[in-house]
Amino acid sequence: MPLTLLRYGLRPRHVSFRDIPPTPELKRGYDVVIIGGGGHGLAAAYYLGKAHGIRNVAVLEKGYLAGGNTARNTTTIRSNYLTEESIRFYKEGVGLFATMSDDLGFNIMFSQRGQLTLAHSEGALRSFHLRAEMGKHMGTRTEVVDAKTVRDLCPHVNLDLGGLHEVTGGLWHADGGTARHDAVAWGYAKRAAELGVEIHQRTEVTGFRKAGDRVTHVVTGRGEIAAGQVLQAVGGLNGQVAEMAGFRLPIRCFPLQAMVTQPLKPFLDILLSSADLHTYLVQSSRGEIVIGGGSDPYQLASTRSTLDQKEHLAEGALHLFPFLHQVKLLRQWTGITDMTPDYSPIMGASPLQNYWLDCGWGTWGFKATPVAGKRMAEAVATGRVPDLLRPFDLRRFDRFALVNEMGATAASH
Ligand SMILES: Cc1cc2nc3c(=O)[nH]c(=O)nc-3n(C[C@H](O)[C@H](O)[C@H](O)COP(=O)(O)OP(=O)(O)OC[C@H]3O[C@@H](n4cnc5c(N)ncnc54)[C@H](O)[C@@H]3O)c2cc1C
């Protein structure tokens, strides 16, 4: 990679290039229509072409690529969940992130720097022991550490927090990491387009034509197209699009905010999170401190940011690193998250025969981009839901077979 860059830099003339071709005319129909040009839709399109040779595929995106939650997220990647089903799934995702730059020939800047969740009470430490044991059992690097090790891992953190939330230890997850969200989306888009997948930006899906329990046509703002199979991956709008298709999902929308400071010299080389303070921090490759927390406590489909949440996140960050008190904030932003009752996604079949779901990604779906894309492509291509995805079936809510990850999702995403 650096040699290619050097050669490019020394070239007398620079030929302009496009990562993806301009939006083409819509064809009359496609074998697979993917609704949503976020990371999940694009990854599924790539794996359909690459792994299954299905290339007559259209990705329909109402705005611009990755303009939904994909480019609004704070890029926590981890597999230290609570249930066996989740750990197995997210562990495969972390593995795919580790090889993604090589697989795509596109630098997604994966940095496996480890994630530390702080405990501020004996009760929190006890619950971390359960997650650590589950993690070890499933082959991930997850362990409980004491306050001294917290200090070694993160020398600048304030351990007593003014006596308010003294740090008693933490959950250290060496597999945790981060990557560039827009690079992930564009890497998949570029390689999918090279395989023949058509990417249609500014193409909103507004309805469906059906025959019995099959979708025959997808209606868009640019006309109607026939579809062999349909995959829905529309982030915060999953509930609405499912209603257009004629069924309801157990999804509610909550705003989730984050913000970023001016760039600072490197001082935080892990992902740091505190569930008690509802705050987490990560230093980006530009030196900015990305600060996030929990969802807003009310249902709303709005991307407006609030002063309340800015103050809350600043308070949490200052408890952990008081020396940040004069640092300036550069930006604050919001995404609409599609939350399920058990804080786990919905993947697999829908009530319609040829209509597939990749939704309910709430506050935690970036880390699943490659694994959801790969496994959903397998489901669409073969008509058989892979074992890895079966626990996340929509019908689990009828069977009361929830995959409860509320405690392990909290403010770490
Ligand atoms: C502030 C914030 C922080 C987060 N932090 C993390 C984190 O640290 N780690 C983590 O794993 N996850 C995190 N998440 C969650 C993560 O961002 C999402 O779960 C993930 O990006 C979902 O990807 P997606 O491709 O399914 O959806 P999106 O990226 O939202 O893409 C869906 C696309 O569908 C398009 N669309 C919608 N309706 C239509 C229609 N009718 N027709 C055509 N197109 C349509 C939208 O325009 C959008 O581009 C965070 C989210 C937010 C908001």
The ligand as an SDF file (V2000), in Angstrom:
LIG
                    3D

 53 58  0  0  0  0  0  0  0  0999 V2000
  -24.4850    7.9620   17.2850 C   0  0  0  0  0  0  0  0  0  0  0  0
  -24.4100    6.4970   16.9580 C   0  0  0  0  0  0  0  0  0  0  0  0
  -23.3680    5.7420   17.4650 C   0  0  0  0  0  0  0  0  0  0  0  0
  -23.2760    4.3780   17.1840 C   0  0  0  0  0  0  0  0  0  0  0  0
  -22.1840    3.6910   17.6260 N   0  0  0  0  0  0  0  0  0  0  0  0
  -22.0110    2.3860   17.2880 C   0  0  0  0  0  0  0  0  0  0  0  0
  -20.8220    1.7040   17.6600 C   0  0  0  0  0  0  0  0  0  0  0  0
  -19.9370    2.2840   18.2820 O   0  0  0  0  0  0  0  0  0  0  0  0
  -20.6990    0.4030   17.2970 N   0  0  0  0  0  0  0  0  0  0  0  0
  -21.6680   -0.2620   16.6030 C   0  0  0  0  0  0  0  0  0  0  0  0
  -21.5030   -1.4510   16.3170 O   0  0  0  0  0  0  0  0  0  0  0  0
  -22.8090    0.3860   16.1900 N   0  0  0  0  0  0  0  0  0  0  0  0
  -23.0010    1.6820   16.5130 C   0  0  0  0  0  0  0  0  0  0  0  0
  -24.1360    2.3610   16.1080 N   0  0  0  0  0  0  0  0  0  0  0  0
  -25.1760    1.6340   15.3620 C   0  0  0  0  0  0  0  0  0  0  0  0
  -24.8060    1.5180   13.8820 C   0  0  0  0  0  0  0  0  0  0  0  0
  -24.4770    2.7850   13.3610 O   0  0  0  0  0  0  0  0  0  0  0  0
  -25.9570    0.9420   13.0640 C   0  0  0  0  0  0  0  0  0  0  0  0
  -26.5190   -0.1650   13.7160 O   0  0  0  0  0  0  0  0  0  0  0  0
  -25.4750    0.4940   11.6820 C   0  0  0  0  0  0  0  0  0  0  0  0
  -24.7670    1.5400   11.0630 O   0  0  0  0  0  0  0  0  0  0  0  0
  -26.6470    0.0630   10.8200 C   0  0  0  0  0  0  0  0  0  0  0  0
  -26.2060   -0.0520    9.4820 O   0  0  0  0  0  0  0  0  0  0  0  0
  -27.2600   -0.2170    8.3180 P   0  0  0  0  0  0  0  0  0  0  0  0
  -26.5270   -0.3520    7.0510 O   0  0  0  0  0  0  0  0  0  0  0  0
  -28.2110   -1.3060    8.7050 O   0  0  0  0  0  0  0  0  0  0  0  0
  -28.1340    1.1330    8.3870 O   0  0  0  0  0  0  0  0  0  0  0  0
  -27.8120    2.5980    7.8160 P   0  0  0  0  0  0  0  0  0  0  0  0
  -26.3700    2.8990    7.8080 O   0  0  0  0  0  0  0  0  0  0  0  0
  -28.6990    3.5280    8.5710 O   0  0  0  0  0  0  0  0  0  0  0  0
  -28.2610    2.4850    6.3130 O   0  0  0  0  0  0  0  0  0  0  0  0
  -29.6080    2.3790    5.9440 C   0  0  0  0  0  0  0  0  0  0  0  0
  -29.8120    3.1730    4.6660 C   0  0  0  0  0  0  0  0  0  0  0  0
  -31.1240    2.9300    4.2060 O   0  0  0  0  0  0  0  0  0  0  0  0
  -31.5600    4.1050    3.5530 C   0  0  0  0  0  0  0  0  0  0  0  0
  -33.0270    4.0730    3.4320 N   0  0  0  0  0  0  0  0  0  0  0  0
  -33.9420    4.2190    4.4330 C   0  0  0  0  0  0  0  0  0  0  0  0
  -35.1840    4.1360    3.9330 N   0  0  0  0  0  0  0  0  0  0  0  0
  -35.0680    3.9260    2.5940 C   0  0  0  0  0  0  0  0  0  0  0  0
  -35.9990    3.7800    1.5340 C   0  0  0  0  0  0  0  0  0  0  0  0
  -37.3310    3.8310    1.7370 N   0  0  0  0  0  0  0  0  0  0  0  0
  -35.5050    3.6010    0.2840 N   0  0  0  0  0  0  0  0  0  0  0  0
  -34.1680    3.5450    0.0340 C   0  0  0  0  0  0  0  0  0  0  0  0
  -33.2500    3.7050    1.0250 N   0  0  0  0  0  0  0  0  0  0  0  0
  -33.6940    3.8910    2.2780 C   0  0  0  0  0  0  0  0  0  0  0  0
  -31.0480    5.2210    4.4370 C   0  0  0  0  0  0  0  0  0  0  0  0
  -30.9540    6.4440    3.7370 O   0  0  0  0  0  0  0  0  0  0  0  0
  -29.6850    4.6770    4.8850 C   0  0  0  0  0  0  0  0  0  0  0  0
  -28.6120    5.1830    4.1090 O   0  0  0  0  0  0  0  0  0  0  0  0
  -24.2700    3.7270   16.3950 C   0  0  0  0  0  0  0  0  0  0  0  0
  -25.3360    4.4850   15.8910 C   0  0  0  0  0  0  0  0  0  0  0  0
  -25.4050    5.8560   16.1400 C   0  0  0  0  0  0  0  0  0  0  0  0
  -26.5490    6.6490   15.5850 C   0  0  0  0  0  0  0  0  0  0  0  0
  1  2  1  0
  2  3  1  0
  2 52  2  0
  3  4  2  0
  4  5  1  0
  4 50  1  0
  5  6  2  0
  6  7  1  0
  6 13  1  0
  7  8  2  0
  7  9  1  0
  9 10  1  0
 10 11  2  0
 10 12  1  0
 12 13  2  0
 13 14  1  0
 14 15  1  0
 14 50  1  0
 15 16  1  0
 16 17  1  0
 16 18  1  0
 18 19  1  0
 18 20  1  0
 20 21  1  0
 20 22  1  0
 22 23  1  0
 23 24  1  0
 24 25  2  0
 24 26  1  0
 24 27  1  0
 27 28  1  0
 28 29  2  0
 28 30  1  0
 28 31  1  0
 31 32  1  0
 32 33  1  0
 33 34  1  0
 33 48  1  0
 34 35  1  0
 35 36  1  0
 35 46  1  0
 36 37  1  0
 36 45  1  0
 37 38  2  0
 38 39  1  0
 39 40  1  0
 39 45  2  0
 40 41  1  0
 40 42  2  0
 42 43  1  0
 43 44  2  0
 44 45  1  0
 46 47  1  0
 46 48  1  0
 48 49  1  0
 50 51  2  0
 51 52  1  0
 52 53  1  0
M  END
$$$$
